[in-house]
Amino acid sequence: MDIPALSTMMSMERLSTNISFAMMSKVLDTAEATSEAMMQMMDAAAVTPGLGDNINILV
């Protein structure tokens, strides 16, 4: 068994895992910011109460 090679491989795997976690954290932060911005845009949209309740049909 090659101990130095095994140690190097385990270290690289740990680094890869840490990078994956860091990237996932950034993705989640971006998704939260995007969803918050979308919620603010939806709240700011003008809604007219009663719009579309009545339809005038001329025969």
PDB file of N, CA, C and O in Angstrom, chain B, residues numbered from 101:
ATOM      1  N   MET B 101       0.856  -1.182   0.000  1.00  0.00           N
ATOM      2  CA  MET B 101       0.000   0.000   0.000  1.00  0.00           C
ATOM      3  C   MET B 101       0.895   1.236   0.000  1.00  0.00           C
ATOM      4  O   MET B 101       1.829   1.346   0.795  1.00  0.00           O
ATOM      5  N   ASP B 102       0.601   2.132  -0.878  1.00  0.00           N
ATOM      6  CA  ASP B 102       1.387   3.345  -1.019  1.00  0.00           C
ATOM      7  C   ASP B 102       0.765   4.444  -0.139  1.00  0.00           C
ATOM      8  O   ASP B 102      -0.200   5.096  -0.539  1.00  0.00           O
ATOM      9  N   ILE B 103       1.320   4.634   1.040  1.00  0.00           N
ATOM     10  CA  ILE B 103       0.765   5.580   2.020  1.00  0.00           C
ATOM     11  C   ILE B 103       0.818   7.028   1.523  1.00  0.00           C
ATOM     12  O   ILE B 103      -0.187   7.729   1.640  1.00  0.00           O
ATOM     13  N   PRO B 104       1.937   7.510   0.977  1.00  0.00           N
ATOM     14  CA  PRO B 104       1.951   8.903   0.501  1.00  0.00           C
ATOM     15  C   PRO B 104       0.916   9.170  -0.590  1.00  0.00           C
ATOM     16  O   PRO B 104       0.273  10.221  -0.593  1.00  0.00           O
ATOM     17  N   ALA B 105       0.754   8.234  -1.505  1.00  0.00           N
ATOM     18  CA  ALA B 105      -0.237   8.427  -2.569  1.00  0.00           C
ATOM     19  C   ALA B 105      -1.643   8.422  -1.991  1.00  0.00           C
ATOM     20  O   ALA B 105      -2.488   9.211  -2.416  1.00  0.00           O
ATOM     21  N   LEU B 106      -1.906   7.551  -1.035  1.00  0.00           N
ATOM     22  CA  LEU B 106      -3.216   7.497  -0.388  1.00  0.00           C
ATOM     23  C   LEU B 106      -3.510   8.793   0.355  1.00  0.00           C
ATOM     24  O   LEU B 106      -4.626   9.310   0.303  1.00  0.00           O
ATOM     25  N   SER B 107      -2.504   9.312   1.043  1.00  0.00           N
ATOM     26  CA  SER B 107      -2.654  10.573   1.768  1.00  0.00           C
ATOM     27  C   SER B 107      -2.955  11.720   0.807  1.00  0.00           C
ATOM     28  O   SER B 107      -3.819  12.555   1.076  1.00  0.00           O
ATOM     29  N   THR B 108      -2.243  11.754  -0.304  1.00  0.00           N
ATOM     30  CA  THR B 108      -2.471  12.796  -1.304  1.00  0.00           C
ATOM     31  C   THR B 108      -3.874  12.697  -1.883  1.00  0.00           C
ATOM     32  O   THR B 108      -4.558  13.707  -2.053  1.00  0.00           O
ATOM     33  N   MET B 109      -4.300  11.473  -2.185  1.00  0.00           N
ATOM     34  CA  MET B 109      -5.627  11.263  -2.750  1.00  0.00           C
ATOM     35  C   MET B 109      -6.716  11.694  -1.763  1.00  0.00           C
ATOM     36  O   MET B 109      -7.698  12.320  -2.162  1.00  0.00           O
ATOM     37  N   MET B 110      -6.548  11.364  -0.488  1.00  0.00           N
ATOM     38  CA  MET B 110      -7.533  11.750   0.524  1.00  0.00           C
ATOM     39  C   MET B 110      -7.575  13.269   0.689  1.00  0.00           C
ATOM     40  O   MET B 110      -8.643  13.851   0.878  1.00  0.00           O
ATOM     41  N   SER B 111      -6.418  13.899   0.616  1.00  0.00           N
ATOM     42  CA  SER B 111      -6.359  15.355   0.729  1.00  0.00           C
ATOM     43  C   SER B 111      -7.057  16.023  -0.443  1.00  0.00           C
ATOM     44  O   SER B 111      -7.777  17.005  -0.264  1.00  0.00           O
ATOM     45  N   MET B 112      -6.848  15.495  -1.638  1.00  0.00           N
ATOM     46  CA  MET B 112      -7.504  16.048  -2.826  1.00  0.00           C
ATOM     47  C   MET B 112      -9.014  15.842  -2.751  1.00  0.00           C
ATOM     48  O   MET B 112      -9.776  16.717  -3.162  1.00  0.00           O
ATOM     49  N   GLU B 113      -9.452  14.707  -2.238  1.00  0.00           N
ATOM     50  CA  GLU B 113     -10.881  14.443  -2.091  1.00  0.00           C
ATOM     51  C   GLU B 113     -11.511  15.407  -1.093  1.00  0.00           C
ATOM     52  O   GLU B 113     -12.615  15.906  -1.312  1.00  0.00           O
ATOM     53  N   ARG B 114     -10.803  15.666   0.006  1.00  0.00           N
ATOM     54  CA  ARG B 114     -11.298  16.609   1.014  1.00  0.00           C
ATOM     55  C   ARG B 114     -11.407  18.014   0.419  1.00  0.00           C
ATOM     56  O   ARG B 114     -12.376  18.729   0.673  1.00  0.00           O
ATOM     57  N   LEU B 115     -10.400  18.404  -0.379  1.00  0.00           N
ATOM     58  CA  LEU B 115     -10.429  19.710  -1.035  1.00  0.00           C
ATOM     59  C   LEU B 115     -11.606  19.800  -1.998  1.00  0.00           C
ATOM     60  O   LEU B 115     -12.303  20.814  -2.039  1.00  0.00           O
ATOM     61  N   SER B 116     -11.824  18.752  -2.764  1.00  0.00           N
ATOM     62  CA  SER B 116     -12.940  18.729  -3.699  1.00  0.00           C
ATOM     63  C   SER B 116     -14.273  18.861  -2.976  1.00  0.00           C
ATOM     64  O   SER B 116     -15.157  19.590  -3.427  1.00  0.00           O
ATOM     65  N   THR B 117     -14.421  18.165  -1.865  1.00  0.00           N
ATOM     66  CA  THR B 117     -15.647  18.247  -1.073  1.00  0.00           C
ATOM     67  C   THR B 117     -15.845  19.659  -0.526  1.00  0.00           C
ATOM     68  O   THR B 117     -16.955  20.191  -0.566  1.00  0.00           O
ATOM     69  N   ASN B 118     -14.785  20.261  -0.021  1.00  0.00           N
ATOM     70  CA  ASN B 118     -14.888  21.622   0.518  1.00  0.00           C
ATOM     71  C   ASN B 118     -15.264  22.628  -0.567  1.00  0.00           C
ATOM     72  O   ASN B 118     -16.046  23.547  -0.323  1.00  0.00           O
ATOM     73  N   ILE B 119     -14.709  22.454  -1.756  1.00  0.00           N
ATOM     74  CA  ILE B 119     -15.048  23.342  -2.874  1.00  0.00           C
ATOM     75  C   ILE B 119     -16.514  23.163  -3.256  1.00  0.00           C
ATOM     76  O   ILE B 119     -17.215  24.139  -3.522  1.00  0.00           O
ATOM     77  N   SER B 120     -16.973  21.923  -3.281  1.00  0.00           N
ATOM     78  CA  SER B 120     -18.376  21.659  -3.622  1.00  0.00           C
ATOM     79  C   SER B 120     -19.316  22.330  -2.626  1.00  0.00           C
ATOM     80  O   SER B 120     -20.312  22.936  -3.020  1.00  0.00           O
ATOM     81  N   PHE B 121     -18.998  22.222  -1.334  1.00  0.00           N
ATOM     82  CA  PHE B 121     -19.831  22.855  -0.312  1.00  0.00           C
ATOM     83  C   PHE B 121     -19.824  24.370  -0.453  1.00  0.00           C
ATOM     84  O   PHE B 121     -20.864  25.009  -0.292  1.00  0.00           O
ATOM     85  N   ALA B 122     -18.670  24.952  -0.750  1.00  0.00           N
ATOM     86  CA  ALA B 122     -18.580  26.402  -0.906  1.00  0.00           C
ATOM     87  C   ALA B 122     -19.399  26.868  -2.107  1.00  0.00           C
ATOM     88  O   ALA B 122     -20.086  27.887  -2.035  1.00  0.00           O
ATOM     89  N   MET B 123     -19.328  26.119  -3.217  1.00  0.00           N
ATOM     90  CA  MET B 123     -20.097  26.493  -4.398  1.00  0.00           C
ATOM     91  C   MET B 123     -21.596  26.362  -4.139  1.00  0.00           C
ATOM     92  O   MET B 123     -22.373  27.215  -4.566  1.00  0.00           O
ATOM     93  N   MET B 124     -22.009  25.305  -3.445  1.00  0.00           N
ATOM     94  CA  MET B 124     -23.425  25.122  -3.138  1.00  0.00           C
ATOM     95  C   MET B 124     -23.925  26.247  -2.237  1.00  0.00           C
ATOM     96  O   MET B 124     -25.058  26.706  -2.382  1.00  0.00           O
ATOM     97  N   SER B 125     -23.093  26.684  -1.320  1.00  0.00           N
ATOM     98  CA  SER B 125     -23.467  27.798  -0.454  1.00  0.00           C
ATOM     99  C   SER B 125     -23.698  29.063  -1.274  1.00  0.00           C
ATOM    100  O   SER B 125     -24.661  29.791  -1.034  1.00  0.00           O
ATOM    101  N   LYS B 126     -22.819  29.328  -2.240  1.00  0.00           N
ATOM    102  CA  LYS B 126     -22.981  30.502  -3.102  1.00  0.00           C
ATOM    103  C   LYS B 126     -24.244  30.388  -3.949  1.00  0.00           C
ATOM    104  O   LYS B 126     -24.953  31.376  -4.138  1.00  0.00           O
ATOM    105  N   VAL B 127     -24.532  29.193  -4.459  1.00  0.00           N
ATOM    106  CA  VAL B 127     -25.740  28.980  -5.260  1.00  0.00           C
ATOM    107  C   VAL B 127     -26.980  29.248  -4.420  1.00  0.00           C
ATOM    108  O   VAL B 127     -27.921  29.887  -4.890  1.00  0.00           O
ATOM    109  N   LEU B 128     -26.990  28.764  -3.179  1.00  0.00           N
ATOM    110  CA  LEU B 128     -28.137  28.998  -2.296  1.00  0.00           C
ATOM    111  C   LEU B 128     -28.297  30.485  -1.975  1.00  0.00           C
ATOM    112  O   LEU B 128     -29.417  30.993  -1.934  1.00  0.00           O
ATOM    113  N   ASP B 129     -27.181  31.182  -1.747  1.00  0.00           N
ATOM    114  CA  ASP B 129     -27.250  32.619  -1.490  1.00  0.00           C
ATOM    115  C   ASP B 129     -27.845  33.359  -2.699  1.00  0.00           C
ATOM    116  O   ASP B 129     -28.674  34.254  -2.537  1.00  0.00           O
ATOM    117  N   THR B 130     -27.422  32.984  -3.884  1.00  0.00           N
ATOM    118  CA  THR B 130     -27.936  33.609  -5.105  1.00  0.00           C
ATOM    119  C   THR B 130     -29.424  33.325  -5.279  1.00  0.00           C
ATOM    120  O   THR B 130     -30.190  34.215  -5.651  1.00  0.00           O
ATOM    121  N   ALA B 131     -29.836  32.080  -5.010  1.00  0.00           N
ATOM    122  CA  ALA B 131     -31.253  31.720  -5.133  1.00  0.00           C
ATOM    123  C   ALA B 131     -32.097  32.494  -4.137  1.00  0.00           C
ATOM    124  O   ALA B 131     -33.193  32.941  -4.474  1.00  0.00           O
ATOM    125  N   GLU B 132     -31.607  32.661  -2.919  1.00  0.00           N
ATOM    126  CA  GLU B 132     -32.347  33.436  -1.922  1.00  0.00           C
ATOM    127  C   GLU B 132     -32.484  34.890  -2.344  1.00  0.00           C
ATOM    128  O   GLU B 132     -33.557  35.478  -2.207  1.00  0.00           O
ATOM    129  N   ALA B 133     -31.412  35.472  -2.855  1.00  0.00           N
ATOM    130  CA  ALA B 133     -31.459  36.870  -3.300  1.00  0.00           C
ATOM    131  C   ALA B 133     -32.419  37.033  -4.475  1.00  0.00           C
ATOM    132  O   ALA B 133     -33.178  38.000  -4.538  1.00  0.00           O
ATOM    133  N   THR B 134     -32.380  36.085  -5.399  1.00  0.00           N
ATOM    134  CA  THR B 134     -33.261  36.150  -6.558  1.00  0.00           C
ATOM    135  C   THR B 134     -34.724  36.024  -6.149  1.00  0.00           C
ATOM    136  O   THR B 134     -35.579  36.765  -6.635  1.00  0.00           O
ATOM    137  N   SER B 135     -35.006  35.082  -5.252  1.00  0.00           N
ATOM    138  CA  SER B 135     -36.398  34.899  -4.829  1.00  0.00           C
ATOM    139  C   SER B 135     -36.895  36.111  -4.043  1.00  0.00           C
ATOM    140  O   SER B 135     -38.059  36.494  -4.156  1.00  0.00           O
ATOM    141  N   GLU B 136     -36.024  36.705  -3.257  1.00  0.00           N
ATOM    142  CA  GLU B 136     -36.424  37.909  -2.516  1.00  0.00           C
ATOM    143  C   GLU B 136     -36.736  39.051  -3.477  1.00  0.00           C
ATOM    144  O   GLU B 136     -37.705  39.785  -3.280  1.00  0.00           O
ATOM    145  N   ALA B 137     -35.919  39.202  -4.512  1.00  0.00           N
ATOM    146  CA  ALA B 137     -36.155  40.256  -5.500  1.00  0.00           C
ATOM    147  C   ALA B 137     -37.462  40.004  -6.243  1.00  0.00           C
ATOM    148  O   ALA B 137     -38.210  40.943  -6.516  1.00  0.00           O
ATOM    149  N   MET B 138     -37.743  38.747  -6.574  1.00  0.00           N
ATOM    150  CA  MET B 138     -38.988  38.427  -7.267  1.00  0.00           C
ATOM    151  C   MET B 138     -40.198  38.706  -6.376  1.00  0.00           C
ATOM    152  O   MET B 138     -41.218  39.200  -6.855  1.00  0.00           O
ATOM    153  N   MET B 139     -40.092  38.396  -5.096  1.00  0.00           N
ATOM    154  CA  MET B 139     -41.197  38.680  -4.176  1.00  0.00           C
ATOM    155  C   MET B 139     -41.446  40.177  -4.071  1.00  0.00           C
ATOM    156  O   MET B 139     -42.597  40.610  -4.023  1.00  0.00           O
ATOM    157  N   GLN B 140     -40.384  40.970  -4.035  1.00  0.00           N
ATOM    158  CA  GLN B 140     -40.539  42.423  -3.977  1.00  0.00           C
ATOM    159  C   GLN B 140     -41.184  42.946  -5.254  1.00  0.00           C
ATOM    160  O   GLN B 140     -42.020  43.847  -5.196  1.00  0.00           O
ATOM    161  N   MET B 141     -40.810  42.395  -6.405  1.00  0.00           N
ATOM    162  CA  MET B 141     -41.411  42.819  -7.668  1.00  0.00           C
ATOM    163  C   MET B 141     -42.888  42.459  -7.712  1.00  0.00           C
ATOM    164  O   MET B 141     -43.700  43.242  -8.206  1.00  0.00           O
ATOM    165  N   MET B 142     -43.246  41.291  -7.203  1.00  0.00           N
ATOM    166  CA  MET B 142     -44.647  40.882  -7.198  1.00  0.00           C
ATOM    167  C   MET B 142     -45.469  41.753  -6.251  1.00  0.00           C
ATOM    168  O   MET B 142     -46.618  42.081  -6.546  1.00  0.00           O
ATOM    169  N   ASP B 143     -44.883  42.127  -5.115  1.00  0.00           N
ATOM    170  CA  ASP B 143     -45.576  43.008  -4.176  1.00  0.00           C
ATOM    171  C   ASP B 143     -45.786  44.395  -4.774  1.00  0.00           C
ATOM    172  O   ASP B 143     -46.788  45.054  -4.499  1.00  0.00           O
ATOM    173  N   ALA B 144     -44.840  44.829  -5.586  1.00  0.00           N
ATOM    174  CA  ALA B 144     -44.927  46.169  -6.173  1.00  0.00           C
ATOM    175  C   ALA B 144     -45.872  46.216  -7.374  1.00  0.00           C
ATOM    176  O   ALA B 144     -46.252  47.301  -7.815  1.00  0.00           O
ATOM    177  N   ALA B 145     -46.251  45.067  -7.900  1.00  0.00           N
ATOM    178  CA  ALA B 145     -47.139  45.039  -9.070  1.00  0.00           C
ATOM    179  C   ALA B 145     -48.501  45.603  -8.682  1.00  0.00           C
ATOM    180  O   ALA B 145     -49.034  45.295  -7.616  1.00  0.00           O
ATOM    181  N   ALA B 146     -49.052  46.427  -9.555  1.00  0.00           N
ATOM    182  CA  ALA B 146     -50.347  47.045  -9.293  1.00  0.00           C
ATOM    183  C   ALA B 146     -51.460  46.023  -9.508  1.00  0.00           C
ATOM    184  O   ALA B 146     -51.563  45.408 -10.570  1.00  0.00           O
ATOM    185  N   VAL B 147     -52.283  45.856  -8.489  1.00  0.00           N
ATOM    186  CA  VAL B 147     -53.414  44.940  -8.572  1.00  0.00           C
ATOM    187  C   VAL B 147     -54.691  45.754  -8.393  1.00  0.00           C
ATOM    188  O   VAL B 147     -54.840  46.491  -7.418  1.00  0.00           O
ATOM    189  N   THR B 148     -55.596  45.614  -9.334  1.00  0.00           N
ATOM    190  CA  THR B 148     -56.863  46.325  -9.270  1.00  0.00           C
ATOM    191  C   THR B 148     -57.920  45.366  -8.737  1.00  0.00           C
ATOM    192  O   THR B 148     -58.248  44.386  -9.405  1.00  0.00           O
ATOM    193  N   PRO B 149     -58.465  45.630  -7.539  1.00  0.00           N
ATOM    194  CA  PRO B 149     -59.491  44.743  -6.995  1.00  0.00           C
ATOM    195  C   PRO B 149     -60.745  44.733  -7.870  1.00  0.00           C
ATOM    196  O   PRO B 149     -61.181  45.781  -8.347  1.00  0.00           O
ATOM    197  N   GLY B 150     -61.309  43.578  -8.074  1.00  0.00           N
ATOM    198  CA  GLY B 150     -62.535  43.465  -8.841  1.00  0.00           C
ATOM    199  C   GLY B 150     -62.338  43.432 -10.344  1.00  0.00           C
ATOM    200  O   GLY B 150     -63.310  43.283 -11.084  1.00  0.00           O
ATOM    201  N   LEU B 151     -61.116  43.565 -10.811  1.00  0.00           N
ATOM    202  CA  LEU B 151     -60.857  43.565 -12.244  1.00  0.00           C
ATOM    203  C   LEU B 151     -61.175  42.188 -12.818  1.00  0.00           C
ATOM    204  O   LEU B 151     -60.641  41.180 -12.354  1.00  0.00           O
ATOM    205  N   GLY B 152     -62.025  42.145 -13.807  1.00  0.00           N
ATOM    206  CA  GLY B 152     -62.399  40.895 -14.456  1.00  0.00           C
ATOM    207  C   GLY B 152     -63.592  40.215 -13.843  1.00  0.00           C
ATOM    208  O   GLY B 152     -63.956  39.122 -14.278  1.00  0.00           O
ATOM    209  N   ASP B 153     -64.227  40.821 -12.838  1.00  0.00           N
ATOM    210  CA  ASP B 153     -65.405  40.214 -12.215  1.00  0.00           C
ATOM    211  C   ASP B 153     -66.625  40.297 -13.138  1.00  0.00           C
ATOM    212  O   ASP B 153     -67.468  39.399 -13.135  1.00  0.00           O
ATOM    213  N   ASN B 154     -66.717  41.349 -13.912  1.00  0.00           N
ATOM    214  CA  ASN B 154     -67.862  41.558 -14.800  1.00  0.00           C
ATOM    215  C   ASN B 154     -67.416  41.578 -16.239  1.00  0.00           C
ATOM    216  O   ASN B 154     -66.370  42.128 -16.584  1.00  0.00           O
ATOM    217  N   ILE B 155     -68.248  40.954 -17.087  1.00  0.00           N
ATOM    218  CA  ILE B 155     -67.977  40.951 -18.522  1.00  0.00           C
ATOM    219  C   ILE B 155     -69.191  41.531 -19.215  1.00  0.00           C
ATOM    220  O   ILE B 155     -70.304  41.040 -19.025  1.00  0.00           O
ATOM    221  N   ASN B 156     -68.999  42.560 -20.012  1.00  0.00           N
ATOM    222  CA  ASN B 156     -70.102  43.163 -20.793  1.00  0.00           C
ATOM    223  C   ASN B 156     -70.144  42.496 -22.162  1.00  0.00           C
ATOM    224  O   ASN B 156     -69.176  42.533 -22.921  1.00  0.00           O
ATOM    225  N   ILE B 157     -71.268  41.899 -22.452  1.00  0.00           N
ATOM    226  CA  ILE B 157     -71.450  41.231 -23.739  1.00  0.00           C
ATOM    227  C   ILE B 157     -72.574  41.939 -24.484  1.00  0.00           C
ATOM    228  O   ILE B 157     -73.697  42.003 -23.984  1.00  0.00           O
ATOM    229  N   LEU B 158     -72.294  42.465 -25.660  1.00  0.00           N
ATOM    230  CA  LEU B 158     -73.290  43.130 -26.473  1.00  0.00           C
ATOM    231  C   LEU B 158     -73.738  42.152 -27.571  1.00  0.00           C
ATOM    232  O   LEU B 158     -72.920  41.570 -28.282  1.00  0.00           O
ATOM    233  N   VAL B 159     -75.058  41.995 -27.682  1.00  0.00           N
ATOM    234  CA  VAL B 159     -75.599  41.067 -28.678  1.00  0.00           C
ATOM    235  C   VAL B 159     -76.193  41.844 -29.821  1.00  0.00           C
ATOM    236  O   VAL B 159     -76.705  41.251 -30.771  1.00  0.00           O
TER     237      VAL B 159
END
